[in-house]
Amino acid sequence: MLPSVNDINLKEIRDPFFVYKPKNLKKSIKSFLSYFPGETLYAVKTNPIDFVLKNIYDHGIKSFDVASINEVKLVRNLFKNANIYFMNPVKSRYAIKEAYFNYGVRHFSLDTDEELEKIIQCTNFASDLNLHLRISIPNDFAEINLSKKFGVDGPDAKKLLIKMKKLSKKIGVSFHPGSQCMNPFAYKFAISKTASLIKESCVNVTYFNVGGGFPSKYPGMEPEPLRKYLKVISEEFSKYFHKNSDIILLSEPGRVLVSNSMSLVVRIDLRKKNYLYINDGTYGYMHDAGVTGFTYPVRKFREEKKIKLVPFSFYGPTCDSKDFMKGPFFLPESIAEGDYIELEQMGAYSITMKNNFNGFYSEPKIFIQDSLKNKIHFLGLKNGNKITTNLGF
Ligand SMILES: Cc1ncc(COP(=O)(O)O)c(C=O)c1O
């Protein structure tokens, strides 16, 4: 059982901590499942905490996209009947053997002949494999580009697809438009490119995977609503594939499902003008704030008063000057050492990113919030105007 937010005693807490908001998680999942016309795989890397995975499973997602053998083990140990898709296109021989023989994994992705041969050898030429080809597509509209490392296209993709067909029970194709993809039409282009490849290669494909990348609404980023993304996908997909065709549409969302499910609370250890030195940073839970430059809705923790807000930047606790989060983060002008700040939308790519650089690792501490009174959260005042954030879709 997680301790409740009502049990938080700031005098006893040394490290940054999270507030878990299961109602937000439920809402994000319900919303995604109601608009997506296919099978949804949760991308475990986004937030692999066991109670988050259990809640995701309970809300109807029974399939998981995993990147490593440790994620395979985590999912299988929690859910005997979950469908596990090992979608990292490069895997060690050990990971493939373990996943296939000891954890019942039958779905593997690849983008090279070499990986195909490795999978075939490591599974002893198994006849029940489902192999997914990772197609390369532009990531031009994504805040985080994932296109450079993986993916194949053109004649190489066609050749590989034909080769895979001879060695695999069922075939899949997949792509990823990049994380925090800000334009729904990126999916349209990718679907059209992938559908053409399928047509040209004359291979019967069973799985068509549109990846993750669905965005969260962070301050300063106003993506179109999720339903618009899923409508574009649905319409484009049905242009190429009939309603009654056997092809199964898959997606692998991460961020959009879990970002609203947790907030992070950090302490100010020093204020230098408009720079706040806080007890978490780029090497901690705030990787995306430092490296990617995301900002989050922030407020002084447990402060409901309407106070004038001014912009701040944050420094993390390590001695590295790259441990910097530019923001701007709008907080009360009077904020000072010893105050706590709550950052919303910290459920994605936070807990997994923390490391022990400069000795600042601590096991994540998580408290649970049972209910969210309002969809609209009041954050404070900026230039006399009320600032709110809408955590819903
Ligand atoms: C293969 C794969 N699927 C899904 C995801 C989840 O992406 P997102 O969190 O942007 O939805 C990622 C993220 O890196 C990925 O690499």
PDBQT file of the ligand as one rigid body, heavy atoms in Angstrom, charges set to zero:
ROOT
HETATM    1  C1  LIG A 401       9.743   1.361 -29.854  1.00  0.00    +0.000 C 
HETATM    2  C2  LIG A 401       9.070   2.392 -29.005  1.00  0.00    +0.000 A 
HETATM    3  N1  LIG A 401       7.741   2.297 -28.816  1.00  0.00    +0.000 NA
HETATM    4  C3  LIG A 401       7.073   3.193 -28.052  1.00  0.00    +0.000 A 
HETATM    5  C4  LIG A 401       7.734   4.221 -27.418  1.00  0.00    +0.000 A 
HETATM    6  C5  LIG A 401       6.926   5.169 -26.571  1.00  0.00    +0.000 C 
HETATM    7  O1  LIG A 401       6.926   6.444 -27.120  1.00  0.00    +0.000 OA
HETATM    8  P1  LIG A 401       6.092   7.639 -26.491  1.00  0.00    +0.000 P 
HETATM    9  O2  LIG A 401       6.371   7.680 -25.044  1.00  0.00    +0.000 OA
HETATM   10  O3  LIG A 401       6.581   8.841 -27.219  1.00  0.00    +0.000 OA
HETATM   11  O4  LIG A 401       4.639   7.363 -26.772  1.00  0.00    +0.000 OA
HETATM   12  C6  LIG A 401       9.123   4.377 -27.613  1.00  0.00    +0.000 A 
HETATM   13  C7  LIG A 401       9.844   5.470 -26.976  1.00  0.00    +0.000 C 
HETATM   14  O5  LIG A 401      11.031   5.625 -27.037  1.00  0.00    +0.000 OA
HETATM   15  C8  LIG A 401       9.812   3.428 -28.435  1.00  0.00    +0.000 A 
HETATM   16  O6  LIG A 401      11.128   3.508 -28.632  1.00  0.00    +0.000 OA
ENDROOT
TORSDOF 0
